[in-house]
Amino acid sequence: MFAATGFTFGAYAEYKCIPEGGTIALKPVNMTFEEAAAIPVGGLTALHFLRDKGHIRGRSKVLIYGASGSVGTYAVQLAKYYGAEVTAVCSTPNVELVKSLKADKVIDYTKNDVSREGELYDLIFDAVGKISLSACRKIMKPGGKYISVRRGTAKSREGDLAFLKKLVESGTVKPVIDRLYDLAQIAEAHAYVEQQHKKGNVVVTVK
């Protein structure tokens, strides 16, 4: 099994009790427990913002800002699943990773200004909370939409985790793991994440 436990106050532990109606599903058969642990937070967040907030649709042009993080790596893959044309924005060290996720175009923000690329988008998703609506207005199509992880908490629907499980098992979506830390290294894990340069997810293992 794997599950999403939400962001209520808690602690790191080997086991956690979850309500019968909680966000829980059978682990993907082609994933390790470490890989499965990297799915719920980023995957469910990306799904909520793209599908429920952004109302993503096929053939739309989508810009994903912060495409190499936990939410961003899932957002690129889910947007492609929904049939969108995806432009992804990340830094130089992460360009090849994001290309491997099948983004149609990757923009290195350290070298190019996305607002000067001459493209207009139906949907702009800020997956890291670092680009404002005002900065995006000039690259949005008329009637286009801007969504950001800064604007609201992701809420999952019943069956969403099972839906992600099916996408993972079919090879449509894959988790990206940057580093694994033992529970005894939890301080180091937090310190690394707080640098805000991780690729995909950081997973804590309990032996």
N, C-alpha and C positions, 0 to 999 in steps of 0.2 A: 504494500500500500504506500501511497504518498499523499500529501495533503498540504493545504494552505491554512496556517493558523492565525492569520491576521497580524495586526500591529499593536495588540494590547500588551500591557506591561507583562514581562515574563522573564525567562532565563534560558540558558542553553542547557539541554538535557538530552539523554538518549531516548527517552519516551515522553509522550505527551498525550493526555486524554482529550479526545475530540468528540463533540456531540454527534449523535447518530446522523443528524441532518447536516453535518458540517461539510466543508469543501474537501472531499476525500474521494480517491479513486484507486483502482488497481494500478500498480506500477507498470509502465510500459515494458513489454517483454524484451525489447531490444536495448534497454538502458540498465546501467548499474544503479545502485542506490544513490551514489554520489551524483550521477547525471540526472536522475529523477528529482533529487532535491533542488536542482538548479532550475526546474521548470515553473513551479507555481507563482512565485512573486513576479518575476519579469514577464512570464507568459500571460498570466491573468491580467496584469496591468496593461500590457500592450493590447490585448484583446478587448478590454473594456474601452480604452480610449479610442481605438480605431473603429470598432464596430458600434459601440453604444453612444459615444460622444461624437465621433467623427462621421458616423454613418458611411463608412467607406464602401465604394462600389467599384465594379469592374470598369476598366478602361480609364479610370480617373488618374490624374497625375498627382502623386503624393511625394512630399518632401519630408524626410525624417531627419531631424537635427539631433545629433548625439546617437548615432547609429551603432556605436561599438559597445555600449553599456549593456546592462542586464535587460532593461526594457527595450532599448534600441535594437539589439540583435534579434529579439523576437518580433519587434514591429516590422523590420525589413521583411522577414520571412512570412509573416501573416499578411502584410500588404500584398506581397506577391501571390499568396494563396488566394486572396480575394480578387486577383486579376488586375491590380493597379500597376501603373508604370512608376517605378520607385527611384527617386534620387535620394541618396544617403549622404549625410555630412558627418565627417569625423576628422581626426588628426592624422598626420603622416604615418605613425607606426601602425595604425589600424586600417589603412586603406585596403591592403590585401585580404584581411579578415572579412571586411564588409563586402568586398567583391565576391568572396567565396559564398556569401549568403544570397547571391544572385540579384543584388541590386542592379538596376539598369544603368545607373550612373553614380559615381562616387566623387564627391567634392571634398578636397582637403582644405579645411577652413584656415589652416596656417599659410596657405599659398593663394587661395582664391576666395573672393567675397561672393557668397551665394546670391546676394542681392544684385550682383552685376553680371550674372551668367545669362541674362536675357530670357529666362524661363518663367512661366507663370504656372501656379499650382492650384488644383482644386482643394487640396487638403495639406496643411502643414502641421506636423506633429513634433512638438518639442519634447523629446524623451528624457531630457536632462534638466529642463527648467532654466535654460541659459539664453534663449532668444525671445524677445518680447513681441507682442502683437504689433506694436507700432513699427518695429523693424521688419515685420513680415508683410505689412499691408501692400507694399509696392510689388511684391512677387506673388500675390494672390489673384486668382481669376475673379471676375465679378461673381459674387455669390459664393466665393471660396470660404473655407473654414480654417480657423486656427485653434488647435487644442494643445494643452500643455499639462505635464504632470504636476505643475505647480497649482493647477486649477481643479482641485477636487481629489477625492480619494477613490481609487478603483474599487468597484463593486462587482463581484462575480455572480453569474446566474447559476442556477442549478444545472449541472451537466457540463459546465465550462471546463472543468479539469479533465473530465472524461473526453471531451472534444479535443483538448490539447494532446491527450494521450494517443488518440487515434492519429492525429497529425504527426506525432513523433514516431509512432510505429510504422507509418507509411513512408517515412523519410522526408515528408514535406517540411517539417520543422525539426531543428536540432538544438539542444542546449549548447552554449559556449561557456566553457569553464577556464578561467584564467589560472587560478591557484587553488590548491587544497591545503587546509590547515588542520592540524590536530586540535582537539578541544583545549589542550594545555597551551596552545599558541593563540588563544582567542584575542589577546591584546595586540599581537602582531597582525592578526587578520583585520582587526578594526583599523589599526594604523595604516595598513595598506589601502583599504577601501577609502579611507578619508583623504587619501592623496588625489582621489577622483581621476585616476588614470587606468583603472582596471578594464580588462577586456571581458565583456560578458559578466560572468558570475564568479564569486568566491564562495567556496563550499567548506564547511566545517565538518570534520569527520569525528565520530565517537567510537573508540575502540573498546 
